Amino acid sequence: MERQYIIAHADKAVLKISGLQVKGLDAGQLETTLAEKLNTTVRVIGVTGDNIEMDVYGLEPDQIRYNESSIIEALSLSEGITATDLIMMSCSEKIVRVDWDNIPPHTPCAAERWGPVR
Protein backbone atom coordinates (compact mmCIF):
# COMPACT_ATOMS: atom_id res chain seq x y z
CA MET A 1 0.00 0.00 0.00
CA GLU A 2 1.47 3.32 -1.09
CA ARG A 3 1.33 6.19 1.40
CA GLN A 4 0.30 9.66 0.38
CA TYR A 5 1.72 12.75 2.05
CA ILE A 6 0.09 16.15 2.35
CA ILE A 7 2.20 19.21 3.04
CA ALA A 8 0.17 22.12 4.39
CA HIS A 9 1.20 25.75 4.50
CA ALA A 10 0.40 27.39 7.84
CA ASP A 11 0.74 31.16 7.91
CA LYS A 12 2.12 31.39 11.43
CA ALA A 13 4.86 32.69 13.66
CA VAL A 14 6.17 30.99 16.80
CA LEU A 15 6.02 33.10 19.96
CA LYS A 16 8.04 32.15 23.03
CA ILE A 17 7.64 33.91 26.36
CA SER A 18 10.11 33.16 29.15
CA GLY A 19 10.67 34.49 32.62
CA LEU A 20 7.37 33.13 33.92
CA GLN A 21 6.30 30.86 36.72
CA VAL A 22 3.84 28.39 35.23
CA LYS A 23 1.86 26.00 37.40
CA GLY A 24 -1.60 24.62 36.67
CA LEU A 25 -2.02 26.53 33.41
CA ASP A 26 -5.38 26.47 31.65
CA ALA A 27 -4.04 26.46 28.07
CA GLY A 28 -7.51 26.82 26.54
CA GLN A 29 -8.22 29.95 28.58
CA LEU A 30 -4.86 31.44 27.58
CA GLU A 31 -5.52 30.70 23.89
CA THR A 32 -8.96 32.33 24.10
CA THR A 33 -7.68 35.42 25.93
CA LEU A 34 -4.79 35.94 23.50
CA ALA A 35 -7.02 35.32 20.47
CA GLU A 36 -9.33 38.09 21.68
CA LYS A 37 -6.43 40.50 22.36
CA LEU A 38 -4.69 39.82 19.03
CA ASN A 39 -7.82 39.16 16.96
CA THR A 40 -6.35 35.95 15.51
CA THR A 41 -5.92 32.25 16.27
CA VAL A 42 -3.37 31.28 18.92
CA ARG A 43 -2.37 27.72 19.91
CA VAL A 44 -0.23 26.80 22.92
CA ILE A 45 2.33 24.27 21.66
CA GLY A 46 4.70 23.97 24.62
CA VAL A 47 4.73 24.75 28.33
CA THR A 48 7.45 24.35 30.95
CA GLY A 49 7.75 25.70 34.46
CA ASP A 50 9.22 28.98 33.23
CA ASN A 51 8.13 29.51 29.60
CA ILE A 52 5.31 29.11 27.10
CA GLU A 53 5.59 28.59 23.36
CA MET A 54 2.70 29.36 21.01
CA ASP A 55 1.80 29.38 17.34
CA VAL A 56 0.23 32.69 16.27
CA TYR A 57 -1.59 32.53 12.93
CA GLY A 58 -2.12 35.30 10.39
CA LEU A 59 -0.02 38.03 12.02
CA GLU A 60 3.34 39.36 10.94
CA PRO A 61 6.07 38.99 13.60
CA ASP A 62 6.30 42.81 13.80
CA GLN A 63 2.59 42.97 14.67
CA ILE A 64 3.13 40.41 17.42
CA ARG A 65 6.05 42.40 18.84
CA TYR A 66 3.99 45.62 18.59
CA ASN A 67 1.31 43.97 20.76
CA GLU A 68 3.76 42.89 23.46
CA SER A 69 1.98 44.81 26.23
CA SER A 70 -1.39 43.25 25.28
CA ILE A 71 0.20 39.79 25.27
CA ILE A 72 1.79 40.30 28.70
CA GLU A 73 -1.52 41.66 30.02
CA ALA A 74 -3.30 38.53 28.71
CA LEU A 75 -0.71 36.35 30.44
CA SER A 76 -1.22 38.16 33.73
CA LEU A 77 -4.99 37.51 33.49
CA SER A 78 -4.51 33.79 32.89
CA GLU A 79 -4.81 31.36 35.76
CA GLY A 80 -1.62 29.43 36.45
CA ILE A 81 0.84 32.07 35.19
CA THR A 82 2.89 34.49 37.26
CA ALA A 83 5.12 37.01 35.48
CA THR A 84 8.54 37.73 36.93
CA ASP A 85 10.81 40.77 36.51
CA LEU A 86 12.72 38.89 33.82
CA ILE A 87 9.85 38.31 31.40
CA MET A 88 11.09 38.17 27.80
CA MET A 89 9.25 37.64 24.54
CA SER A 90 10.73 36.37 21.30
CA CYS A 91 9.00 35.71 18.00
CA SER A 92 10.21 33.73 14.98
CA GLU A 93 9.96 34.96 11.45
CA LYS A 94 7.00 33.50 9.64
CA ILE A 95 7.05 30.12 7.97
CA VAL A 96 8.20 30.46 4.35
CA ARG A 97 5.92 29.35 1.51
CA VAL A 98 7.47 26.76 -0.81
CA ASP A 99 6.19 26.17 -4.33
CA TRP A 100 4.98 22.58 -4.81
CA ASP A 101 7.25 22.10 -7.86
CA ASN A 102 10.32 22.96 -5.77
CA ILE A 103 9.78 20.23 -3.16
CA PRO A 104 12.26 17.38 -3.72
CA PRO A 105 10.91 13.84 -4.19
CA HIS A 106 10.11 11.99 -0.98
CA THR A 107 12.90 9.85 0.44
CA PRO A 108 12.11 7.74 3.50
CA CYS A 109 13.79 8.72 6.74
CA ALA A 110 15.23 6.19 9.17
CA ALA A 111 12.09 6.24 11.33
CA GLU A 112 9.96 5.14 8.39
CA ARG A 113 12.13 2.03 7.93
CA TRP A 114 11.63 0.82 11.51
CA GLY A 115 8.18 -0.58 10.93
CA PRO A 116 5.33 -0.87 13.43
CA VAL A 117 5.95 -0.97 17.17
CA ARG A 118 4.61 -4.13 18.80
Beta strands, then each sheet from edge to edge (+ up, - down):
strand 1: 12-22
strand 2: 42-47
strand 3: 51-57
strand 4: 81-91
sheet 1: 2+ 3- 1+ 4-
end
